Amino acid sequence: MDILIYGIINSFSLALMAIGFTLVYGISRLPNFAHGALYVITGFLVWSLIHLLKLNYVISILLALVIMGLIGAAIYRFILIRVRGMATSEIIATYALGLAILEFLRWGGFKGMTYTLPVFIEGSVNIVGIPVDFQRIIVIAVGIVVVSFMWIFTHFNKTGLALRGMAQDEHAAMMLGIDSDWMAVIAMAMGSILAGIAAITLLPLGNIVVEAGYNVLILSIAVCIVGGLGSWVGAILAAFMIGFLQIITVAYIQSHFHMVVALLAIIVTLILRPSGLFGRQKELEERV
């Protein structure tokens, strides 16, 4: 039962980490390798607003999410718009930006175990004899709310439908009057906010450290590759597959192998099914 319960919690954690990355790539075909840096910078931003400006926790969270949305939009308007369509340049630009942000935070003194965010609700509860703290239950609740909101937004909102149109066929969407660059700005802003929501939900379970940015980026890429780049359904299923495999590895092998599981998942997927579970990339036999 502990593997089942903590497997579900870990799976929702991975889904929260990866959904922003998946959203941006699915709509604009932009691999945002600064995703992990945006995750970490949200944590440091909330911490700074609470401890330096003495703001309320809820106000700090809302303000941080607004700032993250603006940062995501600015990244596209000032950087990615200049290299869009050049896949290698997109990867290099976003990875260099993420690396610069994380190392700047390290240089600025944001390192060590002194930076933490308070949990939303103190305490724990026993579920079929397994102790689970309330913050981890909140992770599941937030994951369900975020996925549900994204589905409703992209099926019943005009902007969400335009985003879906861009994801399905960019050229057809542009012929119908949808502005590709404006949709990319919205996607980057939303992806950055989703990275921020993941950070605010997950970082209270540990410390805010620069290394978390690299880990979140690796896990997000693993989930997206296994699920199929650009597929939200595939990303969620992949999050559950990798999430349970990580918990089983921790339970029966050793805890420090949990990241190896994600890396192996990437390698195995690229060998056996390069397009992932629900991806639309060409298979090997189509490319040869």
FENLINBEL-V175309 format. One record per backbone hydrogen bond with DSSP energy under -0.5 kcal/mol. NH is the residue of the N-H (numbers start at 1). CO is the residue of the C=O. If there is no record, write none. Layout:
# FENLINBEL-V175309
NH,CO ; NH,CO
This chain:
# FENLINBEL-V175309
5,1 ; 6,2 ; 7,3 ; 8,4 ; 9,5 ; 10,6 ; 11,7 ; 12,8 ; 13,9 ; 14,10 ; 15,11 ; 16,12 ; 17,13 ; 18,14 ; 19,15 ; 20,16 ; 22,18 ; 23,19 ; 24,20 ; 25,21 ; 26,22 ; 27,23 ; 28,24 ; 29,25 ; 30,24 ; 31,29 ; 32,30 ; 33,31 ; 35,32 ; 38,34 ; 39,35 ; 40,36 ; 41,37 ; 42,38 ; 43,39 ; 44,40 ; 45,41 ; 46,42 ; 47,43 ; 48,44 ; 49,45 ; 50,46 ; 51,47 ; 52,48 ; 53,48 ; 55,49 ; 60,56 ; 61,57 ; 62,58 ; 63,59 ; 64,60 ; 65,61 ; 66,62 ; 67,63 ; 68,64 ; 69,65 ; 70,66 ; 71,67 ; 72,68 ; 73,69 ; 74,70 ; 75,71 ; 76,72 ; 77,73 ; 78,74 ; 79,75 ; 80,75 ; 81,76 ; 82,79 ; 83,79 ; 83,80 ; 84,80 ; 86,83 ; 87,85 ; 90,86 ; 91,87 ; 92,88 ; 93,89 ; 94,90 ; 95,91 ; 96,92 ; 97,93 ; 98,94 ; 99,95 ; 100,96 ; 101,97 ; 102,98 ; 103,99 ; 104,100 ; 105,101 ; 106,102 ; 107,103 ; 108,104 ; 109,106 ; 110,105 ; 111,109 ; 116,114 ; 125,132 ; 127,125 ; 127,130 ; 128,126 ; 130,127 ; 131,129 ; 132,125 ; 134,123 ; 136,133 ; 137,133 ; 138,134 ; 139,135 ; 140,136 ; 141,137 ; 142,138 ; 143,139 ; 144,140 ; 145,141 ; 146,142 ; 147,143 ; 148,144 ; 149,145 ; 150,146 ; 151,147 ; 152,148 ; 153,149 ; 154,150 ; 155,151 ; 155,152 ; 156,152 ; 157,153 ; 161,157 ; 162,158 ; 163,159 ; 164,160 ; 165,161 ; 166,162 ; 167,163 ; 168,164 ; 169,165 ; 173,169 ; 174,170 ; 175,171 ; 176,172 ; 177,174 ; 178,173 ; 180,178 ; 183,179 ; 184,180 ; 185,181 ; 186,182 ; 187,183 ; 188,184 ; 189,185 ; 190,186 ; 191,187 ; 192,188 ; 193,189 ; 194,190 ; 195,191 ; 196,192 ; 197,193 ; 198,194 ; 199,195 ; 200,196 ; 201,197 ; 202,198 ; 203,199 ; 205,202 ; 206,203 ; 208,115 ; 209,207 ; 212,209 ; 213,210 ; 214,210 ; 215,211 ; 216,212 ; 217,213 ; 218,214 ; 219,215 ; 220,216 ; 221,217 ; 222,218 ; 223,219 ; 224,220 ; 225,221 ; 226,222 ; 227,223 ; 228,224 ; 231,228 ; 232,230 ; 235,231 ; 236,232 ; 237,233 ; 238,234 ; 239,235 ; 240,236 ; 241,237 ; 242,238 ; 243,239 ; 244,240 ; 245,241 ; 246,242 ; 247,243 ; 248,244 ; 249,245 ; 250,246 ; 251,247 ; 252,248 ; 253,249 ; 257,254 ; 258,255 ; 261,257 ; 262,258 ; 263,259 ; 264,260 ; 265,261 ; 266,262 ; 267,263 ; 268,264 ; 269,265 ; 270,266 ; 271,267 ; 272,268 ; 273,269 ; 276,273 ; 277,226 ; 278,227 ; 286,283 ; 287,283 ; 287,284 ; 288,284
